[in-house]
Amino acid sequence: MKTRSTIVGILLLVSANLFSQYTIDWVNPCGNFNKIGVMSAVDNLDNLIITGYFQSENIYTRKYDINGNLLWETIDSSAINGKYEKPIWLNCDINNNVFVVGKRYSISSVWEYPDAMVALKYNSSGMLQWKQTVPVSVLIGSQHPGFNLRSEVDDNGNIYIGTAAADPSGFILVKIDPNGNILFTHNSEVNAPTGFSSMRLKDNKVVLTGSSGTASTAPIAAWDTSGTLLWTNSVSGKAGNDVEVDDDGNTFLLTSFSNQVTSTSGQDVVIYKFNPSGVQLWKKDYDFGGSDFPTRFTLVSNRLSTIGYASGSGYFDWIIFQTDTGGNKIWDSRYNGTSFNDEYPYYIVAKPDNNVIVTGTGGPSPDPLNLSYLQMVILEYSSTGAQLWVDTPNMYGGAGLSCTLAGDNSLFAMSYYNMTAYHYDATSLGGMNDNKNNGQAINIFPNPCSTSATIEFYMAKEEENVSVLISDLFGNLVKQFPFKNLLAGTNRISIDLSELKTGLYFCEINSNISYKRAKFLKY
């Protein structure tokens, strides 16, 4: 007889992939849990580049090809006693050069004290081309708890770095040419920016947003790529969380503010739209039933896809929604993989067909005896908001920090611990949509599921008697659903799972045609 600890151990080992509806291509940890992942990017040859740090000391950068082979790894340090480096952002240019930007800092028992921005350029073979440090003075305290920056690279290989600091004060925009020469360092104190959140480069415009010394305002500023300040603005909002720019030069600002939908709606998501001159065109408010905090959005195929977190049942859940460029909400969804912990999305990528993929940290727990356990989660939603699939590829990976599409539409992702990299085959993406004609696939959604689920499968010909069989982790049949006269083609049937206990299960179609089993989680 297996002991309880043995059974739990088995569950922990196998549950990471047990309810995914596709085959993960490869998973590559860096081999050291002290290496912490930060950011990833994909170059024009579909290689994955990831960056992170080791024990708050050095910047590590790795490059994998699409088959998971490690091509190179680099290490960079400050070479100054008592000074350390961490990466924050990562870019690739059209020639597959790699740019890593971050901070140089010292450490106290409470704070990290940044004193400079760090920019590194590697060629496609991992050779360091140049390193630049840009001194800045950063206020540290209850109103200024940290330091953030972003970078963008144009088609000529120039890199733009945006941040906010105390000296120079306000927003700061730095431009460095392909040879590592600093072309300009400009700052704007208009609307008193004290914190930085995000930036976007679009054509010849660079837009920055962040927070101000006033908790109820969200500042925003735009430069052209030659360094001329084009416009500034400040609107009601807790802070500017993200910005986007459309093909016409209009700018969208993501923020939040209290009681915008109703007098009692709590913290609501707010999106502003500005024309190319910075004049506000409209403001749209969105409420998801509690205190809502947006974190990031992306503009693809004339839709804004937004992620954030919202209160519910005593804990925070993921929220995701899409709007058109007029601010009209198309759909929204909430993800609550566990009812016993806060869950957060960290990164979103949108596809041209308006499907979106989100990664972060959440449930379901891999341990049925500890339902508050969190792990890395990846989700895809359709263009109408239907959850297509969910995967937890590595329960030891911590949070999913980023995900990126390769040129063949395959998916790369990375997680926090061990700078772990992941790749999913393109034929696996899209959940139910990609397997309609293979005659062997069963798709279950939503997954994880609660009281019921929908099963989709393809039948080559009409079948008179079909049964859906549900078995537990150890192969015991726990539920059977008979169906009559199912037609050739794609069938969708609903099943009641309310009687099942929380756990991992297999689903199998029993007919004259053999089907592969699908896995799902009941919570």
For each residue, the residues with C-beta under 8 A, 3 or more apart:
1:
2: 6 7
3: 6 7
4: 7 8 369
5: 8 9
6: 2 3 9 10
7: 2 3 4 10 11
8: 4 5 11 12 367 369
9: 5 6 12 13
10: 6 7 13 14 473
11: 7 8 14 15 366 367 368 473 504
12: 8 9 15 366 367 395
13: 9 10 16
14: 10 11 17 18
15: 11 12 18 19 366 392 395 504
16: 13 366 375 392 393 394 395
17: 14 20 24 391 393
18: 14 15 473 504 519 521
19: 15 390 391 392 447 448 504 519 520 521
20: 17 23 24 389 390 391 392 393 519
21: 389 391 428 431 432 443 444 447 518 519
22: 389 391 424 425 427 428 429 431
23: 20 425 428
24: 17 20 27 391 393 422 423 424 428
25: 68 410 423 424 425 428
26: 67 68 422 423
27: 24 393 394 420 421 422
28: 64 68 70 420 421 422
29: 418 419 420 421
30: 35 52 60 62 73 418 419 420
31: 418
32: 35 54 418
33: 417 418
34: 54 55
35: 30 32 52 53 54 60 418 419
36: 52 53 54 416 417 419
37: 40 50 51 52 401 414 415 416 417 418 419 420
38: 51 52 53 86 87 88 90 401
39: 50 51 87 88 89 90 401 402 414
40: 37 48 49 50 51 90 401 402 403 404 412 413 414 421
41: 48 49 90 91 92 98 404
42: 46 47 48 49 92 404 405 406 412
43: 46 47 49 92 96 98 124
44: 92 94 96 407
45: 96 124
46: 42 43 65 66 406 407 408 410
47: 42 43 63 64 65 66 71 96
48: 40 41 42 63 64 65 66 404 412 414 421 423
49: 40 41 42 43 61 62 63 64 90 92 98
50: 37 39 40 61 62 64 90 414 419 421
51: 37 38 39 40 59 60 61 62 87 90 100
52: 30 35 36 37 38 59 60 87 419
53: 35 36 38 56 57 58 59 60 85 86 87
54: 32 34 35 36 57 58 60 75
55: 34
56: 53 84 86 107 112
57: 53 54 77 84 85
58: 53 54 75 76 77 84 85
59: 51 52 53 75 76 77 85 86 87 100 102 118 120
60: 30 35 51 52 53 54 73 74 75 419
61: 49 50 51 73 74 76 87 90 98 100 120 122 126
62: 30 49 50 51 70 72 73 74 419 421
63: 47 48 49 70 71 72 73 98 126
64: 28 47 48 49 50 68 69 70 71 421
65: 46 47 48 68 69 71
66: 46 47 48 406 408 410 423
67: 26
68: 25 26 28 64 65 421 423
69: 64 65
70: 28 62 63 64 73
71: 47 63 64 65 126
72: 62 63 125 126
73: 30 60 61 62 63 70 126
74: 60 61 62 122 126 128
75: 54 58 59 60
76: 58 59 61 85 100 118 120 128 131
77: 57 58 59 84 85
78: 83 84 85 104 118
79:
80: 83 104
81:
82: 106
83: 78 80 104 105 106 115
84: 56 57 58 77 78 104 105 106 107
85: 53 57 58 59 76 77 78 102 103 104 105 118
86: 38 53 56 59 102 103 105 112
87: 38 39 51 52 53 59 61 90 100 101 102
88: 38 39 101 102 103 148 149 150
89: 39 100 101 102 149 150 151
90: 38 39 40 41 49 50 51 61 87 98 99 100 101 151
91: 41 98 99 101 151 152 153 159
92: 41 42 43 44 49 96 97 98 99 153
93: 96 97 99 153 155 157
94: 44 155 157
95: 124 157
96: 43 44 45 47 92 93 123 124
97: 92 93 121 122 123 124 129 157
98: 41 43 49 61 63 90 91 92 121 122 123 124 126
99: 90 91 92 93 119 120 121 122 151 153 159
100: 51 59 61 76 87 89 90 119 120 122
101: 87 88 89 90 91 117 118 119 120 149 150 151 159 161
102: 59 85 86 87 88 89 117 118 149
103: 85 86 88 112 114 116 117 118 147 149
104: 78 80 83 84 85 114 115 116 117 118 133
105: 83 84 85 86 112 113 114 115 147
106: 82 83 84 112 113 115
107: 56 84 111 112 113
108: 111 112 113
109:
110:
111: 107 108 140
112: 56 86 103 105 106 107 108 146 147
113: 105 106 107 108 138 140
114: 103 104 105 136 138 147
115: 83 104 105 106 135 136 137 138
116: 103 104 133 134 135 136
117: 101 102 103 104 133 134 136 149 161 163 174
118: 59 76 78 85 101 102 103 104 131 132 133
119: 99 100 101 131 132 133 134 151 159 161 176
120: 59 61 76 99 100 101 128 130 131
121: 97 98 99 128 129 130 131 159 178 180
122: 61 74 97 98 99 100 126 127 128 129
123: 96 97 98 126 127 129
124: 43 45 95 96 97 98
125: 72
126: 61 63 71 72 73 74 98 122 123
127: 122 123
128: 74 76 120 121 122 131
129: 97 121 122 123 180
130: 120 121 179 180
131: 76 118 119 120 121 128 180
132: 118 119 176 180 182
133: 104 116 117 118 119
134: 116 117 119 161 174 182 185
135: 115 116
136: 114 115 116 117 163 165 166 167 168 172
137: 115 165 166 167
138: 113 114 115 144 147 165 166
139: 143 144 165 166 194
140: 111 113 144 145
141: 144 145
142: 145
143: 139 194 213
144: 138 139 140 141 166 194 195
145: 140 141 142
146: 112
147: 103 105 112 114 138 163 165
148: 88 163 164 195 196 197 210
149: 88 89 101 102 103 117 161 162 163 196
150: 88 89 101 161 162 163 196 198 199
151: 89 90 91 99 101 119 159 160 161 162
152: 91 159 160 199 200 201 206
153: 91 92 93 99 157 158 159 160 201
154: 157 158 160 201 225
155: 93 94
156: 178
157: 93 94 95 97 153 154 177 178
158: 153 154 175 176 177 178 183 225
159: 91 99 101 119 121 151 152 153 175 176
160: 151 152 153 154 173 174 175 199 201 206 225
161: 101 117 119 134 149 150 151 173 174 175 176
162: 149 150 151 171 172 173 174 196 199 206 208
163: 117 136 147 148 149 150 171 172 196
164: 148 170 171 172 193 194 195 196 208 210 211
165: 136 137 138 139 147 168 169 172
166: 136 137 138 139 144 169 194
167: 136 137
168: 136 165 172 185 187
169: 165 166 187 189
170: 164 187 188 189 190 192 193 194
171: 162 163 164 187 188 193 196 208 210 219 221
172: 136 162 163 164 165 168 185 186 187
173: 160 161 162 184 185 186 187 206 208 223 227
174: 117 134 160 161 162 182 184 185 186
175: 158 159 160 161 182 183 184 225 227
176: 119 132 158 159 161 180 181 182 183
177: 157 158 180 181 183
178: 121 156 157 158
179: 130
180: 121 129 130 131 132 176 177
181: 176 177
182: 132 134 174 175 176 185
183: 158 175 176 177 227
184: 173 174 175 227
185: 134 168 172 173 174 182
186: 172 173 174 223 227 229
187: 168 169 170 171 172 173
188: 170 171 193 221 229 232
189: 169 170 192 193
190: 170 219 221 232
191: 212 217 219 221 232 233 234
192: 170 189 212 213 214 219
193: 164 170 171 188 189 196 208 210 211 212 219 221
194: 139 143 144 164 166 170 210 211 212 213
195: 144 148 164 210 211 212 239
196: 148 149 150 162 163 164 171 193 199 208 209 210 211
197: 148 209 210 211 239 240 241 242
198: 150 208 209 210 240 241 242 243 296
199: 150 152 160 162 196 206 207 208 209 243
200: 152 206 207 243 244 245
201: 152 153 154 160 205 206 225
202: 205 207 245 246 249
203: 249
204: 224 225 226
205: 201 202 222 223 224 225 230 245 249 276
206: 152 160 162 173 199 200 201 222 223 224 225
207: 199 200 202 220 221 222 243 245 251
208: 162 164 171 173 193 196 198 199 220 221 222 223 243
209: 196 197 198 199 218 219 220 221 239 240 241 242 243 253
210: 148 164 171 193 194 195 196 197 198 219 239 240
211: 164 193 194 195 196 197 215 218 219 238 239 240
212: 191 192 193 194 195 217 218 219 234 239
213: 143 192 194
214: 192 217
215: 211 238
216: 236 237 238 257
217: 191 212 214 234 235 236 237
218: 209 211 212 234 235 236 237 238 239 240 253 255
219: 171 190 191 192 193 209 210 211 212 232 233 234 240
220: 207 208 209 232 233 234 235 240 243 251 253 274 278
221: 171 188 190 191 193 207 208 209 229 231 232 233
222: 205 206 207 208 229 230 231 232 251 278
223: 173 186 205 206 208 227 228 229 230
224: 204 205 206 227 228 230
225: 154 158 160 175 201 204 205 206
226: 204
227: 173 175 183 184 186 223 224
228: 223 224
229: 186 188 221 222 223 232
230: 205 222 223 224 277 278
231: 221 222 277 278
232: 188 190 191 219 220 221 222 229 278
233: 191 219 220 221 274 278 280
234: 191 212 217 218 219 220
235: 217 218 220 253 255 272 280 283
236: 216 217 218 257 270
237: 216 217 218 240 253 255 256 257 270 272
238: 211 215 216 218 255 256 257 267
239: 195 197 209 210 211 212 218 255
240: 197 198 209 210 211 218 219 220 237 243 253 254 255
241: 197 198 209 254 255 256 294 295 296
242: 197 198 209 253 254 294 295 296 297
243: 198 199 200 207 208 209 220 240 251 252 253 254
244: 200 251 252 254 297 298 299 304
245: 200 202 205 207 249 250 251 252 299
246: 202 249 250 252 299 302 325
247:
248: 276
249: 202 203 205 245 246 275 276
250: 245 246 273 274 275 276 281 325
251: 207 220 222 243 244 245 273 274 276 278
252: 243 244 245 246 271 272 273 274 297 299 304 325
253: 209 218 220 235 237 240 242 243 271 272 273 274
254: 240 241 242 243 244 269 270 271 294 296 297 306
255: 218 235 237 238 239 240 241 270 271 272 294
256: 237 238 241 267 268 269 270 292 293 294 308
257: 216 236 237 238 260 267 268 270 285
258: 266 267 268
259: 262 263 264 265 266 268
260: 257 265 268 270 285 287
261: 265 268 285 286 287
262: 259 265 287
263: 259
264: 259
265: 259 260 261 262 268 287
266: 258 259 287 290 291 292 311
267: 238 256 257 258 291 292 293
268: 256 257 258 259 260 261 265 285 286 287 292
269: 254 256 285 286 287 288 292 293 294 306 308 321
270: 236 237 254 255 256 257 260 283 284 285 286
271: 252 253 254 255 283 284 286 297 304 306 323 327
272: 235 237 252 253 255 280 282 283 284
273: 250 251 252 253 280 281 282 283 325 327
274: 220 233 250 251 252 253 277 278 279 280 281
275: 249 250 278 279 281
276: 205 248 249 250 251
277: 230 231 274
278: 220 222 230 231 232 233 251 274 275
279: 274 275
280: 233 235 272 273 274 283
281: 250 273 274 275
282: 272 273 326 327
283: 235 270 271 272 273 280
284: 270 271 272 323 327 328
285: 257 260 261 268 269 270
286: 261 268 269 270 271 292 321 329 332
287: 260 261 262 265 266 268 269 292
288: 269 292 310 319 321 332 334
289: 310 312
290: 266 310 311 312
291: 266 267 310 311
292: 256 266 267 268 269 286 287 288 308 309 310 311 319
293: 256 267 269 308 309 310
294: 241 242 254 255 256 269 297 306 307 308
295: 241 242 307 308 309 344 345 346
296: 198 241 242 254 306 307 308 345 346 347 348
297: 242 244 252 254 271 294 304 305 306 307 348
298: 244 304 305 348 349 350
299: 244 245 246 252 302 303 304 325 350
300: 303 305 350 351 352 354
301: 350 352 353 354
302: 246 299 324 325
303: 299 300 322 323 324 325 330 350 354
304: 244 252 271 297 298 299 322 323 324 325
305: 297 298 300 320 321 322 348 350 354 356
306: 254 269 271 294 296 297 320 321 322 323 348
307: 294 295 296 297 318 319 320 345 347 348 358 360
308: 256 269 292 293 294 295 296 318 319 320 345
309: 292 293 295 316 317 318 319 342 343 344 345
310: 288 289 290 291 292 293 316 317 319 334
311: 266 290 291 292 314 315 316 317
312: 289 290 315 316 317 334 336
313: 317 336 339
314: 311
315: 311 312 339 340 341 342 343
316: 309 310 311 312 342 343 344
317: 309 310 311 312 313 334 335 336 343
318: 307 308 309 334 335 336 343 344 345 358 360 362 379
319: 288 292 307 308 309 310 332 333 334 335
320: 305 306 307 308 332 333 334 335 345 348 356 358 381
321: 269 286 288 305 306 329 330 331 332 333 385
322: 303 304 305 306 329 330 331 332 354 356 383 385
323: 271 284 303 304 306 326 327 328 329 330
324: 302 303 304 327 328 330
325: 246 250 252 273 299 302 303 304
326: 282 323
327: 271 273 282 284 323 324
328: 284 323 324
329: 286 321 322 323 332
330: 303 321 322 323 324 384 385
331: 321 322 384 385
332: 286 288 319 320 321 322 329 385
333: 319 320 321 381 385 387
334: 288 310 312 317 318 319 320
335: 317 318 319 320 343 345 358 362 377 379 387
336: 312 313 317 318 339 343 362 363
337: 343 362 363 364 377 390 448 523
338: 341 343 362 363 364 365 371 372 373 374 523
339: 313 315 336 363 371 523
340: 315 371 372
341: 315 338 363 372 373 374
342: 309 315 316
343: 309 315 316 317 318 335 336 337 338 360 361 362 363 374 377
344: 295 309 316 318 360 361 362 399
345: 295 296 307 308 309 318 320 335 348 358 359 360 362
346: 295 296 359 360 361 399 400 401 402
347: 296 307 358 359 360 400 401 402 403
348: 296 297 298 305 306 307 320 345 356 357 358
349: 298 356 357 403 404 405
350: 298 299 300 301 303 305 354 355 356 357
351: 300 354 355 356 357 405 409
352: 300 301
353: 301 383
354: 300 301 303 305 322 350 351 383
355: 350 351 380 381 382 383 388 430
356: 305 320 322 348 349 350 351 380 381
357: 348 349 350 351 378 379 380 381 403 405 411
358: 307 318 320 335 345 347 348 378 379 380 381 403
359: 345 346 347 376 377 378 379 400 401 402 403 413
360: 307 318 343 344 345 346 347 376 377 399 400
361: 343 344 346 374 375 376 377 398 399 400
362: 318 335 336 337 338 343 344 345 374 375 377
363: 336 337 338 339 341 343 371 373 374 375 377 448 523
364: 337 338 371 392 448 521 523
365: 338 368 370 371 372 373 374 375
366: 11 12 15 16 373 375 392 395
367: 8 11 12 370 371 373
368: 11 365 371 502 503
369: 4 8
370: 365 367 373
371: 338 339 340 363 364 365 367 368 502 523
372: 338 340 341 365
373: 338 341 363 365 366 367 370 395
374: 338 341 343 361 362 363 365
375: 16 361 362 363 365 366 392 394 395 396 397 398
376: 359 360 361 392 393 394 395 397 398 399 400 415 416
377: 335 337 343 359 360 361 362 363 390 391 392 400
378: 357 358 359 390 391 392 393 400 403 411 413
379: 318 335 357 358 359 387 389 390
380: 355 356 357 358 387 388 389 429 430 431
381: 320 333 355 356 357 358 385 386 387 388
382: 355 385 386 388 433
383: 322 353 354 355
384: 330 331
385: 321 322 330 331 332 333 381 382
386: 381 382 445
387: 333 335 379 380 381 390 445 446 447
388: 355 380 381 382 430 431 432 433 445
389: 20 21 22 379 380 431 432 443 445 447
390: 19 20 337 377 378 379 387 446 447 448
391: 17 19 20 21 22 24 377 378 424
392: 15 16 19 20 364 366 375 376 377 378 395
393: 16 17 20 24 27 376 378 397 413 422
394: 16 27 375 376 397 415 420 422
395: 12 15 16 366 373 375 376 392
396: 375 417 418
397: 375 376 393 394 400 415 416 417 418 420
398: 361 375 376 415 416 417
399: 344 346 360 361 376 415 416
400: 346 347 359 360 361 376 377 378 397 403 413 414 415 416
401: 37 38 39 40 346 347 359 414 415 416
402: 39 40 346 347 359 413 414
403: 40 347 349 357 358 359 378 400 411 412 413 414
404: 40 41 42 48 349 411 412 413
405: 42 349 351 357 409 410 411 412
406: 42 46 66 409 410 411 412 426
407: 44 46
408: 46 66 426
409: 351 405 406 426 429
410: 25 46 66 405 406 423 424 425 426 429
411: 357 378 403 404 405 406 422 423 424 426 429
412: 40 42 48 403 404 405 406 421 422 423
413: 40 359 378 393 400 402 403 404 421 422 423 424
414: 37 39 40 48 50 400 401 402 403 419 420 421 422
415: 37 376 394 397 398 399 400 401 418 420 422
416: 36 37 376 397 398 399 400 401
417: 33 36 37 396 397 398 420
418: 29 30 31 32 33 35 37 396 397 415
419: 29 30 35 36 37 50 52 60 62 414
420: 27 28 29 30 37 394 397 414 415 417
421: 27 28 29 40 48 50 62 64 68 412 413 414
422: 24 26 27 28 393 394 411 412 413 414 415
423: 24 25 26 48 66 68 410 411 412 413
424: 22 24 25 391 410 411 413 428 429
425: 22 23 25 410 428 429
426: 406 408 409 410 411 429
427: 22 434
428: 21 22 23 24 25 424 425 434
429: 22 380 409 410 411 424 425 426 434
430: 355 380 388 433 434
431: 21 22 380 388 389 434 443 445
432: 21 388 389 435 436 443 445 456
433: 382 388 430 436
434: 427 428 429 430 431
435: 432 438 440 441 443 458
436: 432 433 441 458 490
437: 458
438: 435 441 458
439: 458 459 460 513 515
440: 435 514 515 516
441: 435 436 438 457 458 515 516 518
442: 455 456 457 507 508 509 515 516 517 518
443: 21 389 431 432 435 455 456 457 518
444: 21 447 449 453 454 455 456 507 518 520
445: 386 387 388 389 431 432 449 453 454 456
446: 387 390 449 453
447: 19 21 387 389 390 444 453 520 521
448: 19 337 363 364 390 520 521 522 523
449: 444 445 446 452 453 497 520 521 522 523
450: 497 522 523
451: 496 497 498
452: 449 494 495 496 497 498
453: 444 445 446 447 449 494 495 497 520
454: 444 445 492 493 494 495
455: 442 443 444 468 492 493 494 495 507 509 518
456: 432 442 443 444 445 490 491 492
457: 441 442 443 490 491 509 515
458: 435 436 437 438 439 441 489 490 491
459: 439 462 463 466 486 487 488 489 491 511 513
460: 439 488 513
461: 488 513
462: 459 485 486 487 488
463: 459 466 485 486 511 512 513
464: 484 485
465: 482 483 484 511
466: 459 463 482 483 484 486 509 510 511
467: 480 481 482 483 509 510 511
468: 455 480 481 483 493 495 507 508 509 510
469: 477 479 480 507 508 509 510
470: 477 478 479 480 481 495 497 500 505 506 507
471: 475 476 477 478 505 506 508
472: 475 476 478 503 504 505 506
473: 10 11 18 503 504 505 506
474:
475: 471 472 506
476: 471 472
477: 469 470 471 480
478: 470 471 472 500 505
479: 469 470 495 497 499 500
480: 467 468 469 470 477
481: 467 468 470 493 495
482: 465 466 467
483: 465 466 467 468 486 493
484: 464 465 466
485: 462 463 464
486: 459 462 463 466 483 491 493 511
487: 459 462 491
488: 459 460 461 462
489: 458 459
490: 436 456 457 458
491: 456 457 458 459 486 487
492: 454 455 456
493: 454 455 468 481 483 486
494: 452 453 454 455
495: 452 453 454 455 468 470 479 481
496: 451 452 499
497: 449 450 451 452 453 470 479 500 522
498: 451 452
499: 479 496
500: 470 478 479 497 503 505 522
501: 522
502: 368 371 522 523
503: 368 472 473 500 521 522
504: 11 15 18 19 472 473 519 520 521 522
505: 470 471 472 473 478 500 519 520 521 522
506: 470 471 472 473 475 517 518 519
507: 442 444 455 468 469 470 517 518 519 520
508: 442 468 469 471 515 517 518
509: 442 455 457 466 467 468 469 513 515
510: 466 467 468 469
511: 459 463 465 466 467 486 515
512: 463
513: 439 459 460 461 463 509
514: 440
515: 439 440 441 442 457 508 509 511
516: 440 441 442
517: 442 506 507 508
518: 21 441 442 443 444 455 506 507 508
519: 18 19 20 21 504 505 506 507
520: 19 444 447 448 449 453 504 505 507
521: 18 19 364 447 448 449 503 504 505
522: 448 449 450 497 500 501 502 503 504 505
523: 337 338 339 363 364 371 448 449 450 502
